């Protein structure tokens, strides 16, 4: 059952697609038998006492565990590459939680600005949700289980995006592939070593001076022919698109946006100016339907050259500094950085930050993604001027919506790959997300795992992390263990930052181990893609916490390093350095399967309970639930080379499985 309550004058985010009459809150009970304190004085506050056994699920891309109790979280889309445990905000804003215990209640706070969730942080038994303005919709969903509540929520926010099948192949990325020759070398590295691959991602270096929808003609001469050559090698090129449009005379997208008034404005009506990778930029006003359609239409510049996939980045939107911020910096540190006035590009001041005095560095950090900057510009929403900070969390959603809506018109009969860094609930209808600039840390394998079901609850099914880690230097064992998790995530991408260790799989010793682990992904694609499509079509989850299926088993509810995938599989990746295996908890009898490096399968029936299972670095483990089976095929070098005539079924004898694609 779904109830909708309106407080004040909510902004229409379009997160929910189902139509509900909105009841004005008059002090009535909104959560059934659960006593709730709601205040609309001095902002909005929602609070109630949690039972000691209550589990709190949700919040999508949030830090820490699957059960969100014991910490605080702030939905405020933030460009922060340091995903340490104390961080309360990441790139997404997914304001949906499920309280599961004696009763099961889902709460979606449809509010596009900063909103905080104190889930037993201030008081262990108290959940409090607060935001500055009492202008929002509150959706209350009651159901028979946490799984039921999640399914109902998925049903009211619209169907999830379905990626093309090739997007379930393996992809290689690096910030620093600067030329066509660099990319060709990567492709050769994989193909020569017979490591399967379907995609190479193009970071900002492919552009001309970091200008959106441009290609550097010296680095990529005859780009259309290059794209075609890659396709002949079964490689899809996936370019990045950033949120900021470079201010440059003669750059047609800049000039056209200014002429038509499609950029975000200052209060005085002038175009807002901020620095990102190109230097000074304007932001397209993607909350304005006309501007959104205009910006989305520009993706055709690249689709006409043969591109059939994109990743949107820097769309919180990230701001390195504004004109006001740089004035404040110059005033504080005088002549040390007076030359860094933005004319040389944002990277100039950032790359030379080491040269400024210590006291200035703190100011430099303060002017990046400064909350004051988000109050300095405005959107045109149906003719009304709306200050950005009041709708900040909608920017990434609507940038990807711009692309998604346009691509459906550009190629109505073709699925395009599309995913984003920043998001709000509702964006899941247009694309997926990756979890941003993580680090080459063992703890981030576990963080990757725990985010997946929480994102699924909020509609995001095409998800994954930068395997091996984006920042810092990876190691061979870390990458292999992370790839063994990535075998199961819809987005399987190895990505790393400029200046880090070379992270392509062929750069390490015993390349055959990487060939095998990635090959397992291709052996499982018929099953994985089928489960993904089913989840999208049926408003289900691709990944689920064990507690969703075994709510009466407290041990299962408290197990957060194992996930259910579809209705057949449980995964339990190894995420600890220098170990030969791990302990797993089985809520029921399951078949333990390992894909061995010689191509064989290890199979063993394990009963309900705790087991220590050995898993070598070059083995991929999974567990098949009792009475179930999954399809497995021979490994292939690309998705379209998968031979379905080789399909066999792995699991329990007599079980059946229907492949959907």
PAGU-608954 format. One line per 4 residues: number of its first residue (from 1); their letters; for each residue x, y, z of C-alpha. Coordinates in pm, whole numbers, always signed. Layout:
<recs>
NUM) A) X/Y/Z; ...
</recs>
This chain:
<recs>
1) XXXX) +0/+0/+0; +131/+345/-97; +26/+676/+61; +144/+1018/-48
5) XXXX) +165/+1326/+173; +238/+1681/+62; +416/+1933/+281; +428/+2297/+178
9) XXXX) +494/+2354/-193; +700/+2059/-320; +917/+2084/-628; +805/+1835/-895
13) XXXX) +1115/+1618/-933; +945/+1359/-1158; +1108/+1082/-956; +771/+906/-923
17) XXXX) +580/+816/-1239; +266/+670/-1080; -22/+906/-1008; -135/+937/-647
21) XXXX) -362/+1187/-478; -151/+1383/-231; -298/+1427/+115; -196/+1741/+297
25) XXXX) -39/+1655/+629; -270/+1753/+913; -104/+1573/+1201; -250/+1232/+1123
29) XXXX) -63/+904/+1158; +135/+841/+841; +305/+510/+922; +22/+297/+1050
33) XXXX) +88/+178/+1403; +433/+337/+1420; +418/+660/+1624; +593/+932/+1425
37) XXXX) +688/+1286/+1524; +665/+1531/+1233; +742/+1899/+1261; +718/+2163/+988
41) XXXX) +842/+2450/+1202; +1191/+2570/+1118; +1212/+2329/+829; +1099/+1967/+816
45) XXXX) +1169/+1700/+1074; +1048/+1339/+1074; +1139/+1120/+1370; +1041/+794/+1534
49) XXXX) +1176/+536/+1773; +1320/+223/+1618; +1277/-121/+1767; +1601/-288/+1868
53) XXXX) +1554/-552/+1596; +1469/-310/+1315; +1694/-316/+1010; +1713/-1/+795
57) XXXX) +1781/-64/+428; +1817/+178/+139; +1977/+515/+58; +2125/+378/-265
61) XXXX) +2480/+504/-312; +2569/+560/+51; +2867/+480/+265; +2908/+197/+515
65) XXXX) +2682/-106/+542; +2368/-256/+392; +2196/-198/+727; +2221/+179/+766
69) XXXX) +2172/+187/+1143; +2432/+357/+1358; +2542/+643/+1134; +2426/+958/+958
73) XXXX) +2392/+1023/+587; +2334/+1342/+390; +2182/+1342/+44; +2384/+1617/-121
77) XXXX) +2543/+1514/-452; +2912/+1572/-392; +3229/+1539/-600; +3454/+1378/-339
81) XXXX) +3706/+1111/-443; +3798/+1020/-85; +3544/+755/+9; +3652/+704/+367
85) XXXX) +3418/+582/+638; +3342/+921/+788; +3202/+1065/+464; +2828/+1133/+480
89) XXXX) +2771/+1239/+117; +2873/+1079/-211; +2770/+1142/-573; +2406/+1032/-556
93) XXXX) +2094/+1134/-364; +1861/+840/-311; +1619/+932/-33; +1446/+595/+7
97) XXXX) +1470/+380/+319; +1299/+62/+439; +1246/-6/+808; +1211/-381/+844
101) XXXX) +1129/-556/+1169; +794/-632/+1332; +645/-432/+1045; +785/-326/+708
105) XXXX) +762/+37/+600; +925/+222/+313; +976/+598/+316; +1065/+810/+15
109) XXXX) +1136/+1175/+89; +1100/+1340/-251; +1309/+1648/-182; +1570/+1772/-431
113) XXXX) +1799/+1963/-196; +2011/+1866/+104; +1837/+1623/+340; +1992/+1436/+633
117) XXXX) +1922/+1091/+774; +2026/+1032/+1134; +1971/+657/+1172; +2068/+584/+1530
121) XXXX) +2368/+817/+1522; +2262/+1074/+1780; +2045/+827/+1968; +2079/+454/+1896
125) XXXX) +1703/+400/+1898; +1602/+711/+1704; +1566/+773/+1330; +1542/+1139/+1232
129) XXXX) +1515/+1288/+884; +1562/+1663/+846; +1572/+1921/+568; +1579/+2297/+564
133) XXXX) +1246/+2359/+394; +915/+2190/+465; +840/+2159/+92; +839/+1794/-10
137) XXXX) +638/+1484/-85; +655/+1191/+153; +562/+850/+16; +484/+583/+275
141) XXXX) +479/+221/+160; +363/-65/+380; +408/-430/+290; +447/-783/+413
145) XXXX) +828/-785/+389; +1123/-567/+303; +1130/-730/-41; +761/-650/-92
149) XXXX) +815/-285/+4; +1111/-253/-235; +906/-403/-518; +617/-163/-453
153) XXXX) +855/+132/-457; +1011/+15/-779; +659/-7/-921; +585/+363/-859
157) XXXX) +912/+510/-989; +905/+357/-1337; +1089/+80/-1516; +1465/+61/-1491
161) XXXX) +1692/+126/-1786; +1798/-180/-1985; +2149/-161/-2125; +2249/-329/-2453
165) XXXX) +2382/-680/-2416; +2733/-580/-2524; +2744/-361/-2210; +2769/-682/-2006
169) XXXX) +3107/-745/-2162; +3430/-641/-1997; +3555/-285/-2045; +3894/-121/-2001
173) XXXX) +3935/+244/-1912; +4204/+483/-1797; +4228/+856/-1758; +4526/+906/-1988
177) XXXX) +4447/+727/-2314; +4536/+1035/-2516; +4553/+910/-2876; +4407/+656/-3114
181) XXXX) +4739/+473/-3090; +4701/+447/-2711; +4361/+284/-2750; +4479/+55/-3028
185) XXXX) +4763/-59/-2802; +4513/-143/-2529; +4295/-339/-2767; +4599/-524/-2899
189) XXXX) +4710/-599/-2545; +4382/-771/-2472; +4329/-938/-2809; +4690/-1062/-2837
193) XXXX) +4662/-1225/-2496; +4310/-1354/-2570; +4158/-1175/-2274; +3790/-1107/-2357
197) XXXX) +3692/-742/-2397; +3404/-547/-2555; +3460/-185/-2459; +3730/+77/-2423
201) XXXX) +3630/+396/-2244; +3755/+737/-2351; +3821/+985/-2070; +3856/+1361/-2117
205) XXXX) +4176/+1340/-2322; +3995/+1255/-2647; +3829/+1597/-2659; +3965/+1912/-2816
209) XXXX) +4058/+2128/-2516; +3806/+1939/-2300; +3514/+2068/-2506; +3203/+1851/-2500
213) XXXX) +3108/+1674/-2825; +3445/+1747/-2987; +3728/+1514/-3086; +4091/+1624/-3102
217) XXXX) +4172/+1584/-3475; +4546/+1549/-3420; +4513/+1273/-3164; +4223/+1103/-3341
221) XXXX) +4242/+1177/-3714; +3934/+1056/-3905; +3753/+958/-3588; +3461/+792/-3770
225) XXXX) +3702/+556/-3947; +3874/+483/-3617; +3540/+397/-3451; +3465/+163/-3740
229) XXXX) +3806/-5/-3715; +3741/-69/-3349; +3400/-216/-3424; +3561/-450/-3672
233) XXXX) +3766/-574/-3377; +3444/-609/-3173; +3526/-303/-2961; +3275/-35/-2865
237) XXXX) +3428/+304/-2779; +3252/+477/-2488; +3337/+849/-2459; +3288/+1064/-2151
241) XXXX) +3068/+1375/-2154; +3118/+1636/-1881; +2866/+1884/-1745; +3058/+2206/-1814
245) XXXX) +3056/+2370/-2159; +3376/+2561/-2232; +3350/+2937/-2282; +3527/+2993/-2613
249) XXXX) +3446/+3211/-2908; +3402/+3000/-3218; +3291/+2692/-3022; +2947/+2642/-3169
253) XXXX) +2787/+2473/-2868; +2895/+2755/-2642; +2778/+3022/-2885; +2447/+2851/-2953
257) XXXX) +2378/+2799/-2582; +2444/+3164/-2508; +2231/+3282/-2799; +1932/+3069/-2697
261) XXXX) +1968/+3129/-2324; +2018/+2762/-2245; +2282/+2802/-1973; +2224/+2845/-1600
265) XXXX) +2199/+3210/-1501; +2310/+3432/-1220; +2044/+3621/-1032; +2106/+3925/-1254
269) XXXX) +2035/+3721/-1568; +2396/+3680/-1685; +2531/+3335/-1756; +2686/+3171/-1450
273) XXXX) +3060/+3106/-1484; +3256/+2831/-1309; +3581/+2652/-1377; +3602/+2281/-1443
277) XXXX) +3841/+2085/-1672; +3811/+2319/-1975; +3872/+2628/-1764; +3582/+2873/-1749
281) XXXX) +3254/+2706/-1837; +2878/+2743/-1838; +2639/+2473/-1720; +2352/+2370/-1949
285) XXXX) +2020/+2431/-1775; +1907/+2070/-1791; +1605/+2140/-1567; +1465/+2355/-1850
289) XXXX) +1296/+2113/-2096; +1401/+2317/-2400; +1762/+2339/-2287; +1757/+1971/-2191
293) XXXX) +1641/+1872/-2538; +1903/+2100/-2693; +2190/+1957/-2490; +2072/+1599/-2541
297) XXXX) +2054/+1653/-2913; +2428/+1722/-2919; +2500/+1353/-2845; +2409/+1291/-3208
301) XXXX) +2735/+1458/-3309; +2910/+1148/-3176; +2646/+887/-3261; +2674/+1004/-3624
305) XXXX) +3042/+904/-3599; +2947/+553/-3488; +2945/+590/-3108; +2676/+385/-2930
309) XXXX) +2752/+444/-2561; +2837/+728/-2321; +2928/+796/-1961; +2830/+1128/-1805
313) XXXX) +3067/+1273/-1549; +3128/+1579/-1327; +2751/+1627/-1313; +2688/+1694/-945
317) XXXX) +2782/+1946/-1093; +3146/+1962/-982; +3292/+2312/-954; +3667/+2364/-921
321) XXXX) +3614/+2732/-846; +3401/+3027/-947; +3496/+3383/-1035; +3401/+3487/-683
325) XXXX) +3597/+3201/-533; +3914/+3283/-722; +3889/+3646/-609; +3868/+3529/-251
329) XXXX) +4167/+3302/-307; +4373/+3581/-464; +4289/+3816/-181; +4401/+3556/+72
333) XXXX) +4730/+3451/-82; +4831/+3756/-281; +5088/+3731/-553; +5158/+3358/-505
337) XXXX) +4874/+3256/-732; +4758/+3584/-881; +4851/+3447/-1223; +4609/+3159/-1178
341) XXXX) +4301/+3363/-1270; +4139/+3087/-1474; +4276/+3185/-1812; +4509/+2886/-1819
345) XXXX) +4240/+2633/-1735; +4129/+2487/-1407; +4399/+2225/-1411; +4659/+2505/-1390
349) XXXX) +4573/+2613/-1039; +4495/+2262/-921; +4815/+2110/-1055; +5018/+2388/-897
353) XXXX) +4847/+2382/-560; +5170/+2253/-403; +5329/+2591/-479; +5092/+2795/-264
357) XXXX) +5140/+2858/+108; +4993/+2616/+360; +4726/+2859/+476; +4616/+2905/+116
361) XXXX) +4567/+2536/+53; +4280/+2523/+298; +4118/+2810/+111; +4183/+2633/-219
365) XXXX) +4000/+2327/-88; +3715/+2541/+40; +3649/+2702/-297; +3614/+2364/-470
369) XXXX) +3249/+2254/-475; +3174/+2548/-248; +2815/+2549/-127; +2809/+2926/-178
373) XXXX) +2865/+2871/-550; +2557/+2650/-568; +2354/+2946/-438; +2488/+3175/-708
377) XXXX) +2310/+3032/-1010; +1957/+2960/-1121; +1746/+2735/-1340; +1452/+2826/-1558
381) XXXX) +1177/+2581/-1461; +854/+2646/-1651; +933/+3015/-1661; +1014/+3035/-1291
385) XXXX) +1361/+3117/-1167; +1477/+2845/-921; +1800/+2878/-726; +2029/+2582/-791
389) XXXX) +2098/+2476/-434; +1724/+2416/-384; +1728/+2155/-663; +2096/+2062/-658
393) XXXX) +2044/+1686/-644; +1850/+1687/-972; +2131/+1807/-1199; +2296/+1472/-1271
397) XXXX) +1956/+1307/-1312; +1850/+1561/-1572; +2180/+1566/-1759; +2146/+1191/-1809
401) XXXX) +1777/+1232/-1882; +1878/+1477/-2157; +2098/+1211/-2313; +1852/+927/-2258
405) XXXX) +1557/+1111/-2413; +1767/+1224/-2707; +1918/+882/-2775; +1572/+727/-2788
409) XXXX) +1489/+972/-3067; +1824/+941/-3241; +1812/+560/-3249; +1461/+449/-3145
413) XXXX) +1522/+85/-3234; +1864/+54/-3071; +1973/+21/-2711; +2253/+261/-2618
417) XXXX) +2485/+230/-2321; +2443/+523/-2083; +2550/+572/-1724; +2630/+860/-1495
421) XXXX) +2823/+958/-1185; +2564/+1179/-1013; +2200/+1078/-982; +1865/+1110/-808
425) XXXX) +1586/+856/-800; +1416/+875/-1139; +1740/+878/-1336; +1731/+498/-1322
429) XXXX) +1480/+514/-1610; +1743/+665/-1842; +2073/+505/-1747; +2287/+333/-1488
433) XXXX) +2555/+463/-1257; +2906/+378/-1154; +3009/+449/-799; +3271/+710/-875
437) XXXX) +3632/+773/-786; +3713/+492/-545; +4060/+382/-438; +4275/+73/-483
441) XXXX) +4192/-40/-132; +4069/-378/-12; +3798/-205/+190; +3655/-66/-133
445) XXXX) +3582/-413/-266; +3352/-456/+31; +3205/-106/-14; +3137/-195/-379
449) XXXX) +2955/-512/-270; +2741/-340/-7; +2626/-59/-237; +2482/-293/-500
453) XXXX) +2153/-404/-332; +2094/-56/-191; +2115/+89/-542; +1885/-185/-676
457) XXXX) +1621/-88/-420; +1624/+261/-570; +1586/+135/-927; +1951/+141/-1036
461) XXXX) +2027/-199/-1187; +2308/-123/-1433; +2572/-51/-1170; +2933/-123/-1087
465) XXXX) +3253/+22/-945; +3594/+100/-1091; +3746/-247/-1061; +4098/-239/-923
469) XXXX) +4036/+111/-790; +4051/+452/-957; +4294/+629/-725; +4617/+488/-579
473) XXXX) +4817/+195/-718; +4652/-143/-745; +4820/-479/-693; +4786/-802/-883
477) XXXX) +4601/-981/-605; +4370/-686/-536; +4275/-660/-901; +4209/-1034/-935
481) XXXX) +3990/-1043/-625; +3800/-733/-739; +3749/-877/-1086; +3601/-1189/-926
485) XXXX) +3332/-963/-777; +3305/-766/-1103; +3221/-1091/-1283; +2872/-1049/-1133
489) XXXX) +2811/-672/-1144; +2626/-551/-1456; +2897/-291/-1525; +3235/-466/-1534
493) XXXX) +3494/-195/-1593; +3862/-167/-1501; +3930/+206/-1462; +4212/+405/-1305
497) XXXX) +4346/+757/-1277; +4622/+944/-1451; +4949/+894/-1268; +4860/+559/-1115
501) XXXX) +5016/+225/-1196; +4921/+77/-1532; +4621/-139/-1450; +4532/-323/-1772
505) XXXX) +4507/-695/-1704; +4791/-782/-1942; +5034/-566/-1742; +5068/-828/-1469
509) XXXX) +5240/-1164/-1433; +5054/-1484/-1518; +4818/-1320/-1762; +4637/-1651/-1796
513) XXXX) +4475/-1592/-1457; +4315/-1269/-1579; +4211/-1438/-1902; +4034/-1705/-1700
517) XXXX) +3858/-1477/-1450; +3724/-1245/-1721; +3638/-1549/-1930; +3409/-1666/-1648
521) XXXX) +3214/-1343/-1692; +3148/-1434/-2055; +3050/-1789/-1958; +2785/-1641/-1726
525) XXXX) +2652/-1359/-1945; +2344/-1553/-2065; +2244/-1596/-1701; +2349/-1251/-1576
529) XXXX) +2187/-1058/-1858; +1871/-1267/-1828; +1843/-1189/-1456; +1910/-821/-1524
533) XXXX) +1633/-800/-1786; +1390/-988/-1561; +1463/-752/-1273; +1405/-448/-1497
537) XXXX) +1084/-582/-1647; +935/-708/-1320; +1044/-428/-1083; +1264/-675/-899
541) XXXX) +1617/-655/-765; +1917/-808/-939; +2113/-812/-611; +1942/-867/-275
545) XXXX) +2065/-880/+85; +2029/-1224/+241; +1782/-1073/+487; +1532/-1013/+208
549) XXXX) +1490/-1386/+146; +1565/-1514/+496; +1409/-1247/+723; +1360/-1487/+1015
553) XXXX) +1723/-1599/+1014; +1905/-1337/+1219; +2243/-1464/+1106; +2139/-1415/+743
557) XXXX) +2001/-1069/+816; +2331/-966/+973; +2546/-1109/+692; +2648/-818/+469
561) XXXX) +2940/-960/+270; +2729/-1208/+74; +2452/-1124/-174; +2177/-1307/-355
565) XXXX) +2175/-1264/-732; +1847/-1344/-903; +1666/-1643/-760; +1942/-1894/-818
569) XXXX) +2280/-1766/-701; +2454/-1639/-390; +2791/-1466/-421; +3052/-1438/-146
573) XXXX) +3365/-1273/-289; +3700/-1270/-114; +3793/-915/-16; +4083/-967/+224
577) XXXX) +4452/-956/+137; +4678/-1261/+175; +4410/-1520/+247; +4339/-1855/+83
581) XXXX) +3961/-1833/+121; +3687/-1710/+349; +3408/-1808/+585; +3055/-1814/+444
585) XXXX) +2716/-1860/+604; +2458/-2065/+413; +2097/-2009/+523; +2007/-2332/+343
589) XXXX) +2178/-2612/+156; +2360/-2486/-152; +2598/-2615/-415; +2941/-2454/-390
593) XXXX) +3086/-2402/-738; +3429/-2279/-841; +3531/-2200/-1197; +3880/-2347/-1206
597) XXXX) +4168/-2202/-1412; +4192/-2514/-1631; +3831/-2463/-1744; +3685/-2731/-1520
601) XXXX) +3423/-2686/-1248; +3456/-2772/-882; +3119/-2866/-730; +3034/-2956/-372
605) XXXX) +2705/-2971/-182; +2728/-2778/+146; +2462/-2793/+414; +2302/-2507/+603
609) XXXX) +2549/-2341/+840; +2898/-2194/+848; +3176/-2315/+621; +3530/-2213/+536
613) XXXX) +3578/-2233/+160; +3912/-2213/-15; +3927/-1979/-312; +4254/-1923/-497
617) XXXX) +4330/-1593/-671; +4254/-1750/-1010; +3923/-1910/-912; +3574/-1760/-930
621) XXXX) +3330/-1888/-665; +2952/-1886/-649; +2680/-2077/-469; +2368/-2220/-635
625) XXXX) +2058/-2239/-419; +1894/-2571/-350; +1677/-2697/-635; +1799/-2431/-882
629) XXXX) +2027/-2424/-1185; +2192/-2165/-1410; +2298/-2164/-1776; +2671/-2161/-1854
633) XXXX) +2835/-2133/-2197; +3187/-2154/-2333; +3402/-1845/-2289; +3419/-1602/-2583
637) XXXX) +3633/-1305/-2680; +3333/-1072/-2714; +2965/-1079/-2628; +2847/-1125/-2985
641) XXXX) +3081/-1425/-3018; +2905/-1618/-2738; +2787/-1949/-2878; +2452/-2044/-2726
645) XXXX) +2486/-2391/-2875; +2741/-2460/-2600; +2493/-2391/-2318; +2479/-2637/-2032
649) XXXX) +2301/-2613/-1699; +2488/-2604/-1372; +2331/-2676/-1036; +2079/-2925/-910
653) XXXX) +1962/-3207/-1136; +1609/-3172/-1263; +1594/-2794/-1216; +1485/-2570/-1503
657) XXXX) +1583/-2218/-1605; +1435/-1981/-1865; +1680/-1752/-2045; +1538/-1407/-2122
661) X) +1723/-1158/-2340
</recs>
